Structures are given as structure tokens and as C-alpha cells.
Amino acid sequence: MPRHLAFVILTAALIGPPASAQRPAPSAFSLEQVRSYPFPSGLTAAATGARLAWTFNEQGRRNIYVAEGPEFTARRLTEYLADDGQELTSIAISPDGRWVVYVRGGDHGSNWDDHVTVNPTFSPVPPTVQILSVPFAGGEPKVLGDGELPVIAPTSDKVAFVKGGQIWTAPIDGSAPATRLFTARGSNGDPEWSPDGTRLAFVSSRGDHAFIGVVTDSATPIRWLEPSFSRDRSPRWSPDGTRIAYVRQPGGGGAPDSILSQRHRAWEIRTADVVSGAGRRLWNAPETLRGSVPSTHGGTNLHWAAAGRIVFLSYHDGWPHLYSIADTGGEPLLLTPGEYMAEYISLSPDRRWLLFAGNAGTDPLDIDRRHVVKAPVDRQAPEVVTPGAGLEWTPVVTGDMRTLAFIGATAQRPPLPAVMPFAGGAARTLGADRIPADFPTERMVVPTQVIFRASDNVTVHGQLFEPRGGPARKPAVVFVHGGPPRQMLLGWHYSDYYSNAYAVNQYLASRGFVVLAVNYRLGIGYGYEFHRPPDAGRQGAAEYLDVKAAGEFLRTLPQVDGTRIGIYGGSYGGYLTALALARDSELFAAGVDIHGVHDLTVGRGYTERDGYEIAPDAERGLEVAWQSSPVSSMATWRSPVLVIHGDDDRNVRFSQSTDLVRRLEEHGIPHETLVIPDDTHHFMRWANVVAVGKATAEFLERMLMK
């Protein structure tokens, strides 16, 4: 399964879509139209039978949908008919297929307060974050309790969940109130039922250390598995319920290390006997930078599979690859060789197959796509099962092992669930009737892959949205994603946030802009050195060279007016947008900064010390972080900017934008603002998503369409 970056790297003078790839100019459409698609997420399957469940976000109306084989006709299960900002997460079907359990409320993509209620409709009585169950056959949802992270027992009769740092349980049918299973010190979470449903493993986080515990019931003492000064996490039961595999990382403490140096983040896989609590090391990650604990989706992705194999993900060969190791120890087996990554990984019900989304395939463009890959757990035989020009992600297998389900899209058609025979065959989509009749599928452009180099010779990928027609020289916009561990793709994105951005990019193209989405270093999809480069972020902002190169690349295109290049982005993309405007106003004529970070020295502990010792390069680290911050370059900021932020943001402090606006005022820099009260980083209301998209497009048009 070869990787595809080995093909020729194009120079700026040669890049750009060939004449044969040019598309007719799209007809005009509104932002509401291109944002009207139903976004699916949370796809899951029952452990038995052929039942599926997922959510559709239809213009802010979030509901559970289900389907059952062999027909797999999509059916709405819940009746949430308002754009109220209440997300649906942790979707699960009971093993017997009778119940669907989910969480309603909160902001579970946040960095803090994910379990705290979100109230963007300003209700005098705010909603709570609740766990609910609803019969798969239909009926009224039952509230099981306030909390998050529900896990259904293998016996299908009860649910464990987290509330206030403790583990609670409730009958799945809501027939009795939830009760606290036990009380333990620390913050307790990550519950995992034993295969027979009689015991529960969990993680007890206690600041600088964490334990794995096993509890049977409220009357039996907790058993701790080889407690140590380390941080243990990710408990996974053996199929026979006698052992648990888990990940161990060093505990807190030690002498302060360098702020500016990259260092190995150690981790190992261990197993422990459930009865005695005695444990042993199974595998230790190589003590290299690449061998550090992986930071892509799912982290180590630990699974106890069939055939006596324990499966995990590691970056130690330079790519996020899957490995398996005998549960008795030995050398790990590489399951997914090649220059591509694996993410959104699931284990088949029979524990013999791994399913994942990977930027794998034989087409050179596949590096900027996602396809479903399946791989056996005990041998090296991965297979791309959804090749082609589309994009596919979050695969699951039905309990009867007959059907593979996933979410898929193209460059024009928005994401939809799909099913295909697990053994191979044609795929068909589910819920296509939920796409509004006036959705502009055929009027959108197909973005093209472009490759260029930054000033320090780093290779950078991007997607170019180019309408045909209009003036010979058009204004252009660079779009900068957030994260930063993200990758924009050659089509609709698997993230709700970035599908919104893709829709805005399409809308800007329909309005006459050439749009370039840049995949800058620190992002995923191009190997470890691109993902974890030196001198990036607060250690020097090297990734900005890629953003600047994107603007300079646009200047080389004959169809672009080099004096009218704008930039926009959100979160980390907002940070890089502000950095671009502050450092290079001559290149970037205007920009929209959406909930960006502007001062990297705030809240990082640079100016505080806890004890006598301090990092050996603390003073230099503080200086580099300041110079990497947009606010350090206010004196050269000339271009107008629109600053947007929701004031219930739980990923980037609202104060980052409050401070920036004060500085813009003090320096007389042209600026406009848009504040979204009581909404979060992810703009939970559809009305707010549209408002932000409209404000972004309107500002860029007003500044650049001269």
C-alpha cells in the first residue's frame, strides 16, 4: 500500500490546476443553502445483529437516527426540533440492540468545562447535561441522570457514567434513579465493563499520578492494579476477563526541563492480573522523539483483540501506525506499513479486524483524502476498501459481521452515512433525502491539490478553490485551519467545525474569490517531522512560514490580483491569521481572526515559579513565546481585521480577543468586532454558525472586492 508523497514535488511556477481540470463557473448560492446540509456524526453499531445509530445536525436541530439491516432505511428516533445549541454525543446501542444511549448538552470538544451546560438561546432556566436512553424501536427518551461518558454493560441492563468525578450507574430503561457505585479520591472516569458485566475498571486521576481500579459493587472494596508513582490510563479487559492491559506514563515532578527543546514523552503498555493486582511490562516505547506517546486521534488506541493480540498505535517509525503484540510479550508486529496515517480506529465485534480512516491508496491525491482501511489484528495485510475520489471515515462493523458502515462524502456531496458488505461490494448512502432540495451540490467547485515550498524548504500541501469566469485577476483568500493537529482535505471534512469552514470556502469561491486552504506544519497527515517540527508554536512559530508561503504562492498565479489577498481562520488558525496581519500587512491586505490566541505568554507559567528551581532557559523561552505572539508585532500591523469570538469559549479564553481589541484601538489599526454571547468555541447554534460565516464573507468582500 504505497504512500503517494513520493511523486514529484511541484514548484510554485508549475502548480495550479491544468486547463483540463477547470470547471464551469458555479452559479450563485447563499451561505444558508451551502450550510443547510445534515451533518452526521457519532456513527455506532450494536454488538449483535445489524443495527446502526448516528446523529444528524440539521440546521441546528440535532437528532438520533437509526437504521437496521438488511434494508438500512434511515429513521429519526428523537424529536429535538429547535436550534438550541444542545449537542448529542456518546451515542451507543446496547449489545442486544434494544436501546440507544446518548448525552445531550455540554461542549465535548472543549479543553475545559465540557460537562458544563451551554445556553446560547439565553434561556432563563438553562438546560442540564443529561444521559438519556430511548428504545431502538421508538418511544420517549428516559433521563438516566446528569453526567457524561456513559458505558452500557454487556448485559444490556445498566449504564455506568461519570458525574462529579465519581462513577454512577443506572438501569438502562430509567426504571430507578441513578446511584453512585463508589466513592474514591481523585477524579474518577474512563469506565470499562468486564466482558461478563460483573465488574468495572476505571481510572482514578490524582494530579501527579493516576491509578487503575476495579470495582465489583458498592459493598466490595476496590482493587488497585499495581499502584505506583506513575500515571496509568486506558484500561482494556482481556476477552476472558482475567487481565487488564493499560498504558503507563511517568508521574509528575522531576527537575525542570528546557522550555525550548523537544523531548521524548515516555510510555509503555502493561498488563495486570485482576485478582492479585500484580502487573508486568509488555512493551516499552522507543526512547526517541518519534517514540513519544502519540497525539493523533485516540492517542495510543489500545485494544485487546482476538488471537491473543493486544493492538496499539505508535508514531515510532515516523507515521501513526497500528501494531499488535502477543499478550504474553515479544516483538510488536507492524500491521499498517506505508507512508500514511491511521485514525478513528475501531475493532470489529469478533475482535479480529481493525477498521480505520487513513490517507492511504494508490492515487497521489489520496494523501489529502481519507479512505476506510481494514487490517487483520495478527498479520500484515491492510486493504483500502473504499478507494476512489471520495472521502470516507469513522468505520464500524455490525454485530453480525456482515456490514461495514461509515460516513462518506465527495468534493461536492456533503457527508452521509453509508453501508457496504463487509466482505466487499458496492456502498450505498443512508439518509440522502435529508439533504435539502436547494442544496447547491452541482454548483460547487472541486478543489485541486497544490504543493509548494516554504522559505526554509519545507513542503506544504493545500487545496485550491478556483471559480471560472469573472475578472481575469481575482481577489484571493488563504484559509488557515485550527488545532493545529488537523488536515484539510480534497472534499467535505469529517469534523463539523471544518465542514463549516469547507462550506464557507465554497461560498467565497462562488462569490469570486480564489481560496487556498493551507495545511501548515504542526498538522497531521504528512508524518512525524511535519506534525512535530522544531521551533514551532511558542518555541518560534516556524509554522507561520507555511502560511506566508501560501500567500506568496497565490501571488504567483496569473488569475490572482496580488494586491488583494486576504486571510481568515479560527482558533489556532485565528492565531496565525493575526500573526500574518501583524507581520506581513503588505502581503495580507485584510483578515478575519476568529477566536484566536494572541499572547502565547499568558497562562503558561513562564512568569511563575513553584519552588526553588526554574527551567534553565525560562527567560529565553519567555522571550521566544512573546516574539511568536501576534501582539509583539503590533507596530507593523496595518491591515484591517474583523475579530470574532463567542464569550463562553472553552478552548481559547475570551480575554485573548478582549486584549487584542484594546491593542488595536491603542495603535489605531482599522478593526471591526463580532461577539457571540453565551456560545462556545464551536458555535453550537446553527444561526450563530451562519452569522459568523456571513460576517467573514461580507468583511472580506468589502475589503478586497474593490
GIWODA-V162342 format. One line per field, one symbol per residue. phi: phi as a letter, one per 30 degrees, with the letter a starting at -180 (. if undefined). psi: psi as a letter, one per 20 degrees, with the letter a starting at -180 (. if undefined). Layout:
phi=???
psi=???
This chain:
phi=.ddbdddedddedcdjddedcdcdddddbddeddcdddccaiebbddbibcbbacccchiccbdcbabdddhddbdccbcccdcicdcbhdbceedidbccaccjibdcccahdcdecbdciddcddcdbcbbbdedjkddcdcldlahdbddedicbbcacbhibccbaddcidbddbddabbdiccahdbddecicbbcaccdbidaacccbbcadccedccdgebdcccahdbddecicbbcaccbdddjjdecddccdbdcdabcbbbddddidbadcacdedbddddedcdeihdhdbccdhicccacbcdcjbdccbbbddcjjddcdcbdkcacbbhcbcdedicbccacbdckcdedddcbbbdbcbddbacbdbdcbdkcdbbahdbcdedicbccacbabdcdddbdbbaeddjkdcbdciddddedcddedcddcdcdbbbbddciddbcacccbdcjiddbcdbbcccdcjddbbdbdlecdceedddddddddddddcjddcbdccdejdcjbjddddbddichdckhdddeddddddddedddddcddcbccaaabidddeddddddddbdddcdaabcchccbbdcdicidccbcjddbedcdddddddddddceddcddcdbddbccbaddcdccbeedddeddddddddcideabbbccdiccechdddededdddddddddddddcdc
psi=nqrjiirppqrhhirqprhiiqqqpqqqrrhhgijiqpoqrkprqqiqblpqqrqponliopqpqrqprihlpppphrlojqmjjoqprlpqpqhijhqpqrppranjjrhqkhjqqpmijkphnqqroqpqqpphiqapqpphrparlqppqhijirpqrppkjrprqqphjkiqqqqphrpqqaopalqoqqhijirpqrpopldjrqqpqpqgaiipqqppomqajaoqrlppqqhjjhrpqrppqqrrarqprphiqqqpoqqrprqqphghiprqpgppqqmrghjrpqjapicilpqoarkkppqrpqjijiqnqpqqqqiiaapqpphmqrmrrprmpqpqhjjiqpprpqmqriphiihkapqppqpqijrnlqpoimrajapqrmqqpqhjjhppqrpqrahgprqqqqqqphiqaqqqqqkhiipqhjplgijqqoqqpqprqrhjjpppqrppooqqaaqhoqqqppporbeimroqrlaqqipggihghggggggghhjjqppoppnrqirrijrghhhmqqkrcijikhhhhhghhgghghhiphjpoiimpaqqrqdhhgghghhghghlhhgohrrooolrpioiipjjjhjqqnagqqqhkgghhggghghiqhiikhhjphqqqpppppjkpjhpphhhhggggghgghjkppqrqopopjrahjmhphhhgggggghgggghghhim.
